[in-house]
């Protein structure tokens, strides 16, 4: 797999309420919903890590303290540990990661060398504002941004190379990853009084933005602290100025938007996840 010439800081939007998954998000933030034994956020970070991107900025909001708690406490307990109840002290007693063997035999362990900035960006802030409030912690240009609920077998090196090409040729300040989605509904073709053809959830001709974006520092010229808007609105303005490029991803992508998505992704994790592009 192609790798970028150097690493990029990675911002992950982790602050939304995830209302379409209220069965889970009443109790926890969406990025902590588990695939196998690890949160979907961990899976996303592993996708970036395999391309040697290890500096993350998490844009927190709704129940952000639970994400902090996961990395400060639960994550550390993925190695064998000793508890001193009198002094309330936890000490790792093994340098080897503790392996969690799911019923599907995937191993999930904490053996990563990540630097993570936890940025409280506001309970009700929209994504453009969340990104702006992370600005002071982003130290590379370009940097990468994605959503905290989608996984893909994306070639991040090829994405970065595409962005650099478009920046050189067209001066873009952002490149988004796009793909063809599957329709959520069956499509029918009619002839007179009869159904001529029925196609179950076909691949659509249109493209959608699936995250995995590369941005230059110039993106912040389009975001104002005075206007709380979705980042998609910012991208519309950048596109109108002819400064937004795209990278076509023809491989696997799946978001966790609904309880059905949760079930589908966990079934895929058990049977053989296409987004698992890192090695154990």
Rosetta silent file (secondary structure, phi, psi, omega in degrees, C-alpha in Angstrom):
SEQUENCE: XXXXXXXXXXXXXXXXXXXXXXXXXXXXXXXXXXXXXXXXXXXXXXXXXXXXXXXXXXXXXXXXXXXXXXXXXXXXXXXXXXXXXXXXXXXXXXXXXXXXXXXXXXXXXXXXXXXXXXXXXXXXXXXXXXXXXXXXXXXXXXXXXXXXXXXXXXXXXXXXXXXXXXXXXXXXXXXXXXXXXXXXXXXXXXXXXXXXXXXXXXXXXXXXXXXXXXXXXXXXXXXXXXXXXXXXXXXXXXXXXXXXXXXXXXXXXXXXXXXXXXXXXXXXXXXXXXXXXXXX
SCORE:     score description
SCORE:     0.000 S_00000001
   1 L     0.000  139.251  179.094    0.000    0.000    0.000 S_00000001
   2 L   -67.405  143.770  176.914    1.247    3.475   -0.823 S_00000001
   3 L  -117.896  151.107  175.062    2.301    5.633    2.099 S_00000001
   4 L   -70.556  160.686 -179.556    2.427    9.410    2.374 S_00000001
   5 L   -66.527  -30.573  178.194    5.831   11.100    2.466 S_00000001
   6 L  -150.712  163.015 -177.825    5.193   12.238    6.025 S_00000001
   7 L   -74.117  157.312  175.650    2.554   11.863    8.641 S_00000001
   8 L  -121.352  146.341  168.562   -0.445   14.128    9.028 S_00000001
   9 L   -65.781  146.941 -175.968   -2.340   15.088   12.139 S_00000001
  10 E  -124.231  119.292  175.333   -5.789   13.467   12.112 S_00000001
  11 E   -97.017  131.748  177.680   -8.926   15.175   13.447 S_00000001
  12 E  -121.300  123.000  177.927  -11.865   12.888   14.220 S_00000001
  13 E   -72.240  117.066 -176.168  -15.335   14.329   14.810 S_00000001
  14 E  -127.400   18.943 -168.163  -16.561   12.684   18.032 S_00000001
  15 L  -107.708   -7.278 -175.911  -19.115   15.161   19.342 S_00000001
  16 L   -73.522  166.827 -176.704  -22.494   14.401   17.743 S_00000001
  17 L   -87.075  -19.892  179.432  -25.441   12.844   19.530 S_00000001
  18 L    58.807   51.222 -172.031  -26.051    9.988   17.069 S_00000001
  19 H   -64.145  -25.569  179.966  -29.834   10.239   17.444 S_00000001
  20 H   -76.674   -6.575  175.015  -30.533    7.485   14.903 S_00000001
  21 H  -119.747   41.733 -172.608  -28.733    5.068   17.225 S_00000001
  22 H   -62.362  -21.276  176.255  -30.500    6.216   20.357 S_00000001
  23 H   -55.709  -33.099 -179.087  -30.666    2.592   21.615 S_00000001
  24 H  -103.136  -41.921 -168.147  -26.952    3.002   22.331 S_00000001
  25 H   -77.904   -5.883  168.680  -26.263    6.728   22.390 S_00000001
  26 L   -65.291  -27.251 -175.143  -28.558    7.446   25.315 S_00000001
  27 L  -105.264  -21.663 -174.686  -25.847    5.725   27.348 S_00000001
  28 L  -154.058  159.119  174.979  -22.630    6.467   25.438 S_00000001
  29 L   -71.867  149.184 -175.738  -21.238    8.602   22.589 S_00000001
  30 H   -53.508  -41.352 -178.652  -21.503    7.018   19.172 S_00000001
  31 H   -62.816  -13.964  178.925  -17.726    6.577   18.635 S_00000001
  32 H   -92.052   -4.697  176.734  -17.631    4.224   21.659 S_00000001
  33 L   -62.685  133.715 -168.344  -20.161    1.748   20.196 S_00000001
  34 E   -88.821  140.438  163.590  -18.260   -1.491   19.842 S_00000001
  35 E  -110.401  114.180 -171.280  -17.326   -3.550   16.823 S_00000001
  36 L    68.051 -124.955 -177.843  -16.184   -6.795   18.332 S_00000001
  37 L  -105.691    7.138 -176.161  -14.441   -5.861   21.575 S_00000001
  38 E  -131.186  148.815  178.119  -13.302   -2.352   20.631 S_00000001
  39 E   -61.263  152.206  177.213  -15.091    0.951   19.921 S_00000001
  40 H   -59.145  -29.387  176.535  -15.572    1.950   16.295 S_00000001
  41 H   -59.457  -42.241  177.905  -13.298    4.911   17.126 S_00000001
  42 H   -60.873  -41.654  178.797  -10.448    2.460   17.808 S_00000001
  43 H   -60.978  -43.425  179.707  -11.058    0.816   14.414 S_00000001
  44 H   -62.914  -43.509 -179.908  -10.875    4.202   12.673 S_00000001
  45 H   -65.302  -34.578  177.053   -7.642    5.070   14.457 S_00000001
  46 H   -66.426  -34.724  176.826   -6.158    1.694   13.458 S_00000001
  47 H   -60.546  -43.548  178.403   -6.956    2.469    9.799 S_00000001
  48 H   -71.817  -37.689 -177.601   -4.873    5.634   10.082 S_00000001
  49 H   -61.519  -36.813 -177.951   -2.152    3.978   12.120 S_00000001
  50 L   -64.533  -19.062  174.397   -1.422    1.399    9.412 S_00000001
  51 L   -97.773   13.369  175.808   -0.438    4.351    7.179 S_00000001
  52 L    71.506   27.530  172.344    1.805    5.636    9.993 S_00000001
  53 L  -102.075  112.342 -171.141   -0.490    8.477   11.099 S_00000001
  54 L  -125.259    3.827  177.549   -0.410    8.374   14.896 S_00000001
  55 E  -104.826  116.345 -174.867   -1.256   11.926   16.058 S_00000001
  56 E  -119.178  141.840  171.941   -4.984   12.294   16.683 S_00000001
  57 E  -119.364  113.442 -178.851   -7.139   15.237   17.720 S_00000001
  58 E   -95.529  117.132  179.727  -10.535   14.107   18.999 S_00000001
  59 E   -85.583   97.767 -172.143  -13.215   16.803   18.686 S_00000001
  60 E   -89.886  156.052  176.180  -15.358   15.967   21.707 S_00000001
  61 L  -156.780 -103.109 -178.290  -18.871   17.045   22.589 S_00000001
  62 L   -59.207  120.544  179.966  -21.756   14.826   23.680 S_00000001
  63 L    51.754   35.544 -179.506  -20.569   12.538   26.503 S_00000001
  64 H   -61.736  -26.989 -179.945  -16.978   13.339   25.591 S_00000001
  65 H   -64.269  -23.766  178.646  -15.848   12.502   29.108 S_00000001
  66 H   -73.549  -33.343  175.190  -16.646    8.853   28.360 S_00000001
  67 H   -68.997  -41.854  175.276  -14.183    8.863   25.461 S_00000001
  68 H   -59.331  -44.715 -178.122  -11.580   10.422   27.743 S_00000001
  69 H   -63.348  -37.277  179.849  -12.330    7.789   30.368 S_00000001
  70 H   -59.093  -47.820 -176.533  -11.929    4.976   27.825 S_00000001
  71 H   -77.868  -30.274 -179.043   -8.385    6.005   26.934 S_00000001
  72 H   -78.752  -29.160 -173.045   -7.381    7.062   30.447 S_00000001
  73 H  -125.904  -66.154 -175.007   -8.699    3.978   32.224 S_00000001
  74 H   -59.248  -42.071 -176.587  -10.344    1.158   30.254 S_00000001
  75 H   -61.738  -37.071 -178.854   -7.749    1.240   27.466 S_00000001
  76 H   -67.228  -23.656 -175.780   -4.885    0.828   29.941 S_00000001
  77 H   -84.812   16.650  175.717   -6.442   -2.349   31.297 S_00000001
  78 H   -87.725    8.723  168.605   -5.785   -4.208   28.064 S_00000001
  79 E  -121.160  154.571  176.796   -2.585   -5.506   29.669 S_00000001
  80 E   -57.913  135.290 -173.996   -2.389   -7.762   32.696 S_00000001
  81 E  -138.557  162.515  177.256   -2.409   -5.488   35.746 S_00000001
  82 E  -118.818  136.061 -179.777   -2.120   -5.427   39.508 S_00000001
  83 E  -111.451  123.947  172.965   -4.439   -3.381   41.721 S_00000001
  84 E   -98.304  101.191 -172.990   -3.308   -1.942   45.053 S_00000001
  85 L   -69.965  -27.526  179.497   -6.665   -1.278   46.731 S_00000001
  86 L   -69.885  -46.785 -178.055   -5.152    0.611   49.673 S_00000001
  87 L   -94.521    0.868  178.898   -3.253    3.131   47.557 S_00000001
  88 L    53.642   49.887 -176.152   -5.722    2.983   44.653 S_00000001
  89 E  -123.036  135.261  176.964   -2.887    2.281   42.250 S_00000001
  90 E  -111.252  129.924  179.750   -2.927    0.211   39.076 S_00000001
  91 E  -129.016  129.368  174.087    0.335   -1.199   37.752 S_00000001
  92 E   -68.031  133.990  179.916    0.852   -3.174   34.559 S_00000001
  93 E  -110.163    6.987  176.396    2.590   -6.459   35.386 S_00000001
  94 E  -148.242  140.573  175.622    3.238   -7.486   31.789 S_00000001
  95 E   -83.569  -13.143 -179.787    4.538   -5.639   28.770 S_00000001
  96 E   -79.694  141.832  176.728    2.618   -7.985   26.527 S_00000001
  97 E   -68.357  145.330  174.392   -0.836   -6.858   25.438 S_00000001
  98 L   -78.657  126.063 -177.713   -3.772   -8.748   26.861 S_00000001
  99 L   -90.253  132.668  174.062   -5.500  -10.542   24.011 S_00000001
 100 E  -107.195  109.872 -179.831   -9.253  -10.501   23.779 S_00000001
 101 E   -95.024  108.494  176.186  -10.395  -13.407   21.665 S_00000001
 102 L   -70.819  172.825  174.904  -13.897  -12.815   20.385 S_00000001
 103 L   -63.669  -16.868  178.813  -16.050  -15.710   19.277 S_00000001
 104 L   -97.049    4.539  173.698  -14.825  -14.785   15.794 S_00000001
 105 L    70.329   14.458  171.176  -11.160  -15.153   16.879 S_00000001
 106 L   -77.755  144.458  177.811  -10.123  -11.583   16.089 S_00000001
 107 E  -100.842  130.792  175.704   -7.541  -10.190   18.460 S_00000001
 108 E  -121.719  123.934 -177.403   -8.035   -6.729   19.896 S_00000001
 109 L  -148.679  160.972  179.797   -5.186   -5.342   21.969 S_00000001
 110 L  -101.562   93.848  179.832   -3.637   -2.105   23.122 S_00000001
 111 L  -136.417   28.965 -174.560   -0.171   -2.025   21.624 S_00000001
 112 L   -95.996  156.073  175.770   -0.350    1.313   19.810 S_00000001
 113 L  -116.127   76.993 -176.121    1.946    4.333   20.069 S_00000001
 114 L  -106.171  149.561  166.628   -0.566    7.135   19.644 S_00000001
 115 E  -111.920  123.520 -173.259   -0.571   10.773   20.719 S_00000001
 116 E  -124.805  124.022  172.709   -4.134   11.889   21.359 S_00000001
 117 E   -99.687  124.299  178.663   -5.384   15.419   22.037 S_00000001
 118 E   -99.521  111.348 -173.184   -8.817   15.476   23.687 S_00000001
 119 E  -115.456  116.459  176.765  -10.470   18.766   22.744 S_00000001
 120 E   -76.761  111.912 -173.559  -13.768   19.793   24.292 S_00000001
 121 L  -108.410    6.789  175.484  -15.508   21.565   21.410 S_00000001
 122 L   109.263  140.729 -176.320  -18.936   22.158   22.952 S_00000001
 123 L   -64.083  -44.636 -174.728  -22.010   20.085   23.638 S_00000001
 124 L  -109.345    9.777 -176.489  -24.157   21.442   20.821 S_00000001
 125 L   -66.181  148.828  174.806  -21.571   22.780   18.381 S_00000001
 126 L   -88.399  169.654 -166.329  -21.766   21.844   14.717 S_00000001
 127 H   -65.071  -34.835  178.778  -18.866   20.247   12.908 S_00000001
 128 H   -63.707  -42.420  177.808  -17.320   23.359   11.318 S_00000001
 129 H   -64.975  -40.148  178.003  -17.135   24.995   14.737 S_00000001
 130 H   -59.511  -43.524  179.970  -15.691   21.827   16.255 S_00000001
 131 H   -63.699  -43.699  179.717  -12.922   21.812   13.644 S_00000001
 132 H   -59.604  -38.670 -178.529  -12.141   25.491   14.260 S_00000001
 133 H   -74.125   -9.222  174.312  -11.827   24.854   18.001 S_00000001
 134 L   -94.832   -4.819 -169.359   -9.221   22.160   17.252 S_00000001
 135 H   -55.432  -43.757 -174.406   -7.080   24.490   15.147 S_00000001
 136 H   -67.799  -13.011 -179.628   -4.450   25.322   17.751 S_00000001
 137 H  -101.477    0.034  179.268   -3.702   21.623   18.236 S_00000001
 138 L   -95.420  122.041 -172.969   -3.174   20.856   14.530 S_00000001
 139 L  -119.195   12.115  174.413    0.513   21.112   13.658 S_00000001
 140 L  -127.983  150.513  171.551    0.668   19.828   10.074 S_00000001
 141 L  -140.256  111.484   11.714   -0.603   21.218    6.802 S_00000001
 142 L   -78.187  167.700  171.528   -2.122   19.310    5.198 S_00000001
 143 E  -131.601  169.815 -177.253   -3.958   17.466    7.935 S_00000001
 144 E  -114.782  150.969 -179.835   -6.675   14.837    7.787 S_00000001
 145 E  -139.027  139.843  172.921  -10.258   14.871    9.038 S_00000001
 146 E  -149.898  173.852  178.950  -12.880   12.158    9.265 S_00000001
 147 E   -92.428  154.748 -175.379  -16.104   11.247   11.027 S_00000001
 148 L   -89.188   26.189 -177.123  -16.209    9.048   14.107 S_00000001
 149 L  -142.338   14.468 -177.237  -18.674    6.531   12.707 S_00000001
 150 E  -133.649  140.041  179.930  -17.370    5.206    9.381 S_00000001
 151 E  -123.176  151.769 -177.238  -14.798    2.566    8.393 S_00000001
 152 E  -157.124  158.885  174.100  -13.186    1.812    5.030 S_00000001
 153 L   -94.680   49.757 -170.768  -10.346   -0.107    3.406 S_00000001
 154 L   -78.653  142.975  174.052   -9.013    3.194    2.107 S_00000001
 155 L   -89.425   96.049 -175.870   -5.491    3.730    0.764 S_00000001
 156 H   -67.909  -29.456  175.961   -4.573    6.856    2.715 S_00000001
 157 H   -64.746  -42.246  178.143   -1.268    7.195    0.875 S_00000001
 158 H   -66.981  -37.488  176.243   -3.083    7.361   -2.462 S_00000001
 159 H   -60.238  -47.886 -179.428   -5.545    9.877   -0.996 S_00000001
 160 H   -64.835  -39.746  178.548   -2.719   12.136    0.158 S_00000001
 161 H   -63.534  -40.405  177.226   -0.908   11.815   -3.185 S_00000001
 162 H   -61.867  -43.233  179.071   -4.124   12.780   -5.010 S_00000001
 163 H   -61.345  -45.175 -178.903   -4.509   15.829   -2.779 S_00000001
 164 H   -63.660  -37.233  177.064   -0.937   16.958   -3.412 S_00000001
 165 H   -64.054  -46.136 -179.267   -1.429   16.561   -7.153 S_00000001
 166 H   -67.332  -34.233  177.635   -4.640   18.592   -7.098 S_00000001
 167 H   -66.542  -41.551  179.907   -3.051   21.257   -4.917 S_00000001
 168 H   -66.581  -40.115 -174.566   -0.153   21.602   -7.324 S_00000001
 169 H   -86.859  -31.600 -172.804   -2.378   21.721  -10.416 S_00000001
 170 H  -128.177   -4.494  179.681   -5.431   23.586   -9.111 S_00000001
 171 L    72.266   25.115 -177.406   -4.486   25.099   -5.752 S_00000001
 172 L   -62.450  153.188  174.483   -7.104   23.121   -3.819 S_00000001
 173 L  -112.829    1.610  177.937   -7.269   23.512   -0.057 S_00000001
 174 E  -159.102  146.225  174.301   -9.251   20.330    0.496 S_00000001
 175 E  -133.125  124.830  179.857   -9.795   16.880   -0.972 S_00000001
 176 E  -104.626  152.785  174.965  -12.738   14.742    0.063 S_00000001
 177 E   -92.979  129.655 -178.983  -13.162   11.004   -0.394 S_00000001
 178 E  -124.084  153.073  177.443  -16.250   10.041   -2.383 S_00000001
 179 E  -152.373  163.911  174.409  -17.846    6.722   -3.197 S_00000001
 180 E   -81.190  123.658  176.494  -20.996    5.238   -4.712 S_00000001
 181 E   -86.802  161.753  169.624  -23.494    4.355   -1.966 S_00000001
 182 E   -89.117  140.894  175.743  -25.983    1.529   -2.050 S_00000001
 183 L   -63.696  143.119  175.944  -29.623    2.545   -2.069 S_00000001
 184 L   -80.499   -5.014 -175.524  -31.419    1.815    1.189 S_00000001
 185 L  -128.759  154.542  172.377  -34.464    0.799   -0.837 S_00000001
 186 L   -73.312  145.706 -178.154  -35.276   -1.636   -3.612 S_00000001
 187 E  -109.041  132.766  178.871  -35.750   -0.023   -7.036 S_00000001
 188 E  -114.375  142.926  171.786  -38.602   -0.987   -9.356 S_00000001
 189 E  -113.273  132.417 -173.078  -38.959   -0.469  -13.098 S_00000001
 190 E  -110.032  148.241  172.291  -42.527   -0.434  -14.398 S_00000001
 191 E  -139.122  110.497 -176.355  -44.101   -1.366  -17.712 S_00000001
 192 L    57.084 -122.439 -177.312  -47.784   -0.586  -18.078 S_00000001
 193 L   -92.726    3.414 -173.595  -49.570   -2.295  -15.168 S_00000001
 194 E  -117.387  156.188  171.345  -46.693   -4.634  -14.326 S_00000001
 195 E   -82.436  117.610 -178.952  -43.386   -4.480  -12.554 S_00000001
 196 E   -78.964  -37.897 -176.301  -40.798   -5.079  -15.261 S_00000001
 197 E  -155.667  140.348  175.203  -37.810   -5.379  -12.977 S_00000001
 198 E  -124.485  128.591 -179.181  -37.062   -5.222   -9.278 S_00000001
 199 E  -122.144  120.857 -176.728  -33.539   -4.547   -8.028 S_00000001
 200 L   -80.478  113.439  174.128  -32.779   -4.950   -4.327 S_00000001
 201 L    45.619   64.924 -176.617  -30.731   -2.032   -2.929 S_00000001
 202 L   -74.682  162.045  172.134  -28.653   -1.305   -6.049 S_00000001
 203 E   -70.059  129.297 -175.483  -25.418    0.659   -6.211 S_00000001
 204 E   -85.965  157.286 -179.564  -26.353    4.259   -6.972 S_00000001
 205 E   -78.232  -26.605 -177.008  -24.822    6.401   -9.713 S_00000001
 206 E   -74.719  162.912  175.000  -24.318    9.414   -7.461 S_00000001
 207 E  -108.076  150.700  173.140  -21.308    9.972   -5.220 S_00000001
 208 E  -128.028  154.791  175.186  -21.353   10.841   -1.534 S_00000001
 209 E   -81.322  124.205 -176.083  -18.703   12.299    0.786 S_00000001
 210 L  -112.571   17.981 -177.052  -17.620    9.581    3.228 S_00000001
 211 L    87.541 -148.568 -178.577  -15.079   11.527    5.282 S_00000001
 212 L    48.122   60.073 -175.728  -11.364   10.667    5.078 S_00000001
 213 E  -102.272  150.566  173.009  -10.616   14.245    4.000 S_00000001
 214 E  -115.875  128.467 -174.552   -7.297   16.030    3.482 S_00000001
 215 E  -131.585  147.924  171.440   -7.293   19.755    4.289 S_00000001
 216 L   -96.282  162.871  179.894   -4.875   22.659    4.184 S_00000001
 217 H   -58.336  -24.579  179.600   -4.676   25.368    6.832 S_00000001
 218 H   -62.825  -13.874  178.688   -6.481   27.665    4.381 S_00000001
 219 H   -61.638  -27.623 -176.675   -9.726   25.870    5.198 S_00000001
 220 H   -72.747  -14.459  173.587   -9.973   27.989    8.342 S_00000001
 221 H   -66.734  -16.688 -177.669  -10.430   31.109    6.210 S_00000001
 222 H  -100.688    1.061 -177.195  -13.899   29.693    5.495 S_00000001
 223 L  -119.218  128.022  179.839  -14.907   29.053    9.104 S_00000001
 224 L  -115.497  137.672  176.425  -16.056   31.783   11.478 S_00000001
 225 L   -63.269  -22.601 -177.442  -16.483   31.455   15.231 S_00000001
 226 L   -79.093  -16.821 -177.901  -19.550   33.680   14.836 S_00000001
 227 L  -119.193  117.954 -179.569  -21.357   31.153   12.610 S_00000001
 228 L   -95.592   98.469 -174.374  -22.106   27.693   13.951 S_00000001
 229 L  -129.696  163.396  173.816  -22.570   25.596   10.803 S_00000001
 230 L   -71.933  147.250 -178.165  -22.027   22.065    9.603 S_00000001
 231 H   -63.350  -26.579  176.776  -18.681   21.431    7.933 S_00000001
 232 H   -61.141  -33.067  176.125  -20.540   20.311    4.804 S_00000001
 233 H   -67.525  -37.536  175.242  -21.689   23.925    4.392 S_00000001
 234 H   -61.286  -44.703 -179.894  -18.060   25.011    4.574 S_00000001
 235 H   -62.480  -34.501  176.954  -17.171   22.503    1.862 S_00000001
 236 H   -61.256  -41.544  178.793  -19.919   23.915   -0.336 S_00000001
 237 H   -66.831  -41.075  178.491  -18.289   27.349   -0.150 S_00000001
 238 H   -63.353  -42.275  178.773  -14.851   25.906   -0.899 S_00000001
 239 H   -63.340  -39.852  179.309  -16.285   24.017   -3.880 S_00000001
 240 H   -62.121  -27.938  178.013  -17.970   27.182   -5.161 S_00000001
 241 L   -89.758    4.950  177.810  -14.538   28.849   -5.219 S_00000001
 242 L    71.554   29.945 -174.386  -13.073   25.953   -7.196 S_00000001
 243 L  -121.182   17.829 -179.208  -10.782   24.836   -4.371 S_00000001
 244 E  -118.648  120.726  177.412  -12.219   21.437   -3.435 S_00000001
 245 E  -100.888  177.865  179.192  -10.869   18.253   -4.962 S_00000001
 246 E  -141.145  155.688  174.530  -12.002   14.662   -4.702 S_00000001
 247 E  -128.205  124.402 -178.135  -10.575   11.168   -4.409 S_00000001
 248 E   -87.264  122.053  176.547  -12.710    8.257   -5.620 S_00000001
 249 L  -105.860  112.516 -178.185  -12.736    5.276   -3.287 S_00000001
 250 L   -95.941    1.488 -177.975  -14.059    2.185   -5.057 S_00000001
 251 L   -90.740 -149.275 -176.075  -13.472   -0.185   -2.162 S_00000001
 252 L   -81.261  139.250  169.685  -15.332   -0.905    1.038 S_00000001
 253 E  -152.042  140.630  177.633  -16.979    1.807    3.135 S_00000001
 254 E  -155.077  132.269  176.051  -19.678    1.537    5.760 S_00000001
 255 E  -102.265  155.886  175.258  -21.045    3.980    8.324 S_00000001
 256 L  -103.285   87.655 -177.700  -22.746    3.110   11.601 S_00000001
 257 L  -102.987  -29.850 -173.730  -25.914    5.181   11.378 S_00000001
 258 L  -132.713  171.030  177.479  -28.610    2.783   12.541 S_00000001
 259 H   -63.083  -34.012  176.290  -29.036   -0.305   14.693 S_00000001
 260 H   -62.451  -41.453  177.070  -29.066   -2.365   11.469 S_00000001
 261 H   -60.344  -40.612  178.050  -25.664   -0.888   10.577 S_00000001
 262 H   -58.761  -46.536  179.382  -24.433   -1.915   14.018 S_00000001
 263 H   -65.318  -42.494 -179.341  -25.582   -5.465   13.418 S_00000001
 264 H   -63.631  -44.923 -177.691  -24.190   -5.599    9.884 S_00000001
 265 H   -66.765  -37.940  178.036  -20.772   -4.272   10.900 S_00000001
 266 H   -70.350  -33.521  174.029  -20.475   -6.691   13.817 S_00000001
 267 H   -65.061  -42.910  178.183  -21.454   -9.568   11.525 S_00000001
 268 H   -62.727  -39.707  179.131  -18.780   -8.434    9.054 S_00000001
 269 H   -61.244  -36.621  179.373  -16.219   -8.231   11.859 S_00000001
 270 H   -71.953  -39.966 -172.539  -16.998  -11.829   12.735 S_00000001
 271 H   -87.913  -22.889 -178.685  -16.943  -13.119    9.143 S_00000001
 272 L   141.356   87.354 -172.721  -14.001  -11.114    7.800 S_00000001
 273 L   -73.513  124.968  179.588  -13.940   -7.285    7.955 S_00000001
 274 L   -69.218  -25.086 -179.043  -12.790   -5.581    4.779 S_00000001
 275 L   -81.089   -7.171 -179.065  -11.767   -2.455    6.702 S_00000001
 276 L   -81.359   81.940 -176.425   -9.269   -4.390    8.828 S_00000001
 277 L   -99.927    6.539  174.753   -6.238   -3.354    6.770 S_00000001
 278 L   -99.818  160.180  179.602   -3.834   -3.432    9.731 S_00000001
 279 L   -98.758  153.192  179.723   -1.937   -6.503   10.848 S_00000001
 280 L   -85.805    0.000    0.000   -2.221   -8.096   14.278 S_00000001
